[in-house]
């Protein structure tokens, strides 16, 4: 296996010059650079990235901690982050927290032991009371719902604005009794509370009173639980003509429950979700949804983390990035 000294000898330059070429140093003459690159190709020289990273005290690997790897949304997100990390010369190790607070805290505290250069953490279980746990000695980016006052960079979805737009879309399509299917609303700042706030804002702007009975809460944001809750709501006789679901996964369960009850979508009830997972375009009817631009959010999260890793010391104040969104109108709302 060729060494840097072999390349230097073949190109007629010093080992330092070869190193400068490998690292993209600007003060190398083009003719010299070409000669070194030709020697590297001829000798099949490969840069030992692992050794270079170790010399810098790095592994070239970042961690990604998500609640559940088998959910369409998190699978889509992980793929986008892996692609973005590759563009930054980083590999990704994925772990699952099960949406449990204790496992999210463990991901934070154990990242250094697992030899990650930094961590992207999708929080679900952690809350405001856990802000101090974010004071760690390695770069961290939070991806997801906001932890107020946290000391780390944060990339968030436009939860309230996008939920308001989704609910307004239903109202503009003629709905007047719009149900919301979400998780428990127990005072924590999370996906359900933020999207519930956007839902209420749309109703208020339209001059409609919020009916608490139209807020259907599920113990977990799964298809099974969403379907179970909506079946119970329909059986109880509660009338509604539109449903905003806080995730596309929830919306899939809602569509199943409405179909089982003989309720036609969108003729009798219009349904919209949130996330624009790939499966949403292939449902029958296809699902209208909010597209929060997963690729942009993933790129921003990785870029922030990579910048903190490269800085290797105290940097500027934390950054908070809220991504854009668009509505994707499909058959479930009459598109």
N, C-alpha and C positions, 0 to 999 in steps of 0.2 A: 504494500500500500504506500503510495507516494506521500512524502512529507513536504512541508513548506520549504525545507532546505533543498529538496530535489527540484522543486519548481524554480527556486531561485537560481540554482546552478544551470538548469536547462535554459532559462531566460537570460542568463548573464546579468543578474541583478542581485541585490542583497535580499535577505529574508525580510527585512523591514519594508522594503518596497513591495514585496509580494503581499505582506500583511496590509499595507496601505491600499493596494488594489482590491483585496477581498473586502475591506471595510469601507470602500467607496470614498477614500480620501481624495479631496479635490486637487491636491498639489502633486499629481502624477501626470507626466506628459502622455498625451494620447498614444504615441508610438510605443512607449514603454508599457502602458496598460495593455495594448493589443498583444505585445510580445508575451507578457505574463499570462494573459488569458489563453493564448494559443498553447503555451507550455502546460497550463492546467488541463486543458482539453486533451492534449497529446498524452499526458501522464495519467489521465483519469483521476485527477486530484479532487477529493471531496472535502469540503470544509467540515470539521468536527464541531457541529453546533453545540453538542452536549458539553464538550470540554470548554468551549468559549463561554457558554453560559455559566458553568461552574466557576470559572475564573472571575466572572462578574458577580458571583454570589446569587445566580439565578438558575432556574430550571427550564424556562421557556414554556411553562405550563400554568394556566390559570384554572381556578375552580369555578364551576357553575352549580349552584344549589337551587333546585326547583322543588315545588311541593310534590308533584307527581309526574313521572316520566311518561305514563300511559295516557295522559290527557292530550287531545289534539292540539290545544293551544300551546302547551309546554313543549310538545314535540316540535311544533313549528318554530317556536322561539329558540329552542336549543340548536336546531339546524341553522338558523340565521346567525346565532352567536358563534357557532363553530366556523361558519364561512367568514364572518367578520374577523375573528381571531386569526384565521389563516392569512388574511391580508396584512396582519400586523406581525406575522412570524411567530404566532403563539399557538399552542395546542390547548385543548380544553378537556378537563376531567369533570364529568357530570355526576352529581350525587342527588339523592332524593331525601327531602325532609319530611314528607308526609303531611305537610301543612301544620306541623306541630312546633310550638314555640320552642320547646327544649331542644329539638333537633336543628332548628334554625340557629339558636344560640351556640350549639355545638359546632355547626359548620363555621361560624365566625371564629370560635376559639381554637379550633383544630386545624385551620387552614395552613398555618405555618408548619405544623407537624407533618402535614401531608405534602409539604414541599411545593405548595402553590406560590407563585409570585404575587398573586392577588386573587380576589374572590368577587364574583358577581352573584349576589344573593337576591332571590325572589322571595320577598317576605309575605307571609300570610298570617302566621301566628303571633309574631312580634308586634308590639305596640309602643305607645309613648313611654310607658314605664321602663322599656328596655333600651332607651337611648344611650345610657352609659356603656352598655355592652358593645356599642359600635366603636368605642375608643380602643382600637387594636393597633398593633405595631406593623401592620401590613396593609397595602391598598385594598379598599373595599368600595364597590359600587352597588347601591341598592337599586333593584329593578322592580317596580311595582307600585303598590300604594304608598302614600307618603307617611314617613315617620317624622313628625314635626320636630324641628330643631336638631335633627341628627347631624353628627359631625362628618359625614361622608357624602360623596357625590351621589346624586340620585337621578334616575331616569324614570319618568312616570308617564302613564297614559293620560289623555285628556278626559278623565272619567266624567266629571260633571258636565262639561260642555258637550261631549259626544252623546251622553245619555239624554241631555235636554234635546239635542237635535233628533235623536232616534224617537223620543216620545212625541216631539212636535211633528215628525213625519207621519206618525199614526193619526194624530189629530187632523193634519192636513188631508189625510185620506178619508176623513169623515168619521173617525172613531170619537166617541164621547165618553165611554166608560172603559178606560185603559187600565188593565191590571199590570202589576209589576211582580215578577217572580225573581226572588233574590234569596240570599242567605239571611241568617238571623241579624236583626238590627238591635245590638246590645250596647250601643254607645261607642264601640271601637271604630277607629278610622280604618275602613277596609273597602274592598271592591263593592260590597253591597251598600254600605252607607253612602259612599261617594256617588254611586250611580242612582241611588234612591234620591239623593239631593237634586241631581239633574232632572230626574223624573218629576219631582215636585215643582221645580222651577218652570218646566214646560206647562204643567197644568195651571199654575198661577198666571203665567203670561197669557194663557188662553182664556182666563176668567173662569176656570173650572175649579170647583171645590175638591180637595183631596178626600177620597173615601178610604179610611183605614182598612175596610174589608177587602179592598182591591189589591192590597199588598200581601202577596202570598209568600210566606217564608219557608225555606227548606233547611233541614239540618245540614245538608251538604249540597254543593253545587254539582250534582251528578244528574245524568239522564234519568236514572231510576227514581231518585228522590223527587225531581221536578215533576215527572209524570205522575207519581203517587199523589203529590200535593194538588196538582191540577185536577186529577180525577176526583179527589175529595171535594174540591171547590165546585166543580160542575155538578156533582151529585147533590151538593148542598143547595143548589138552585141559584147561586150567585150569577147574575148576568154581567157579561162584559163583551165588548166588540173589538178589543185590541189587547195585545200582550207585549210588553217590553220585557225581554229576558236579559239578565245581567251578563250572561255568556252564551255563546253559541251551543255549548254542551247542554246548558239548561234548556235552550230553545228546542233542541232535538227531542228532549223528553216531553216538552209541552206539545209539540206537533204530534207525537205518538198518542198522548192522552186525548187530545182533541179528535184525532182520527178514530180512536176507540169509542169515543162518545158520539160519533156520527156528525161532528161539527166540521163544516167545510171551511178550509182556509184557502184563499182570503175572503170568500164570499160572505161568511158569517162572522168570522173573527180574523183579524189581521195580526201577524206575528213578526217581530223583529228581534234580532239577537245582537251580540257584541263580540267581536274578535276576528270575524271573517276567516275562520279556519277553512282549509281546503274542502272539507266535506260539505260545507254549507251550500256550495254551488250545485251539488249533486243530489240533494234531498228532493223529495216530491211532496209538496212544492219546494222549489229552491228557496233558500232562506235569505231574506233581506237582513242586513247586518251593518255594524260599524267596522270599518277597516282602520285600525290605528297605526298602520305602516310599521309592521314588525321589523322589517329589514333596517329601516332608519333607526328605530329604537335600539336594535342590537348593535348596529355600527357605532352609535353614540356611546352606549355603555362600554363597549370594548375600547373605543378611543380614549374615553376618560380614564379607564383602568390602565391602559398602556402608558398614557402620559404620566400617571402617578408612579408607575413602576420605573419608568425611565428617569423620572426626576430624582428618585432615591433620596428623599429628604423632605422637609417641610415645604409645602407649596402654597399656592393661593387659597383663598377661602373656597369652601366646597361649592360645587356647581349643581344646579338643579335644572334639568331639561324636561320640558313637557312636550311630547310629540304632537304632530298634527293628526287629523283624521279625515275620513270621507265616508259618506253613506253609500252603501252598495244596495241598490233597490232591485229586488228580484220578485219572484212570484208570490211569496208569502204576504206581501202587502199590496199585491195587484200590479207589480211592475212587469 
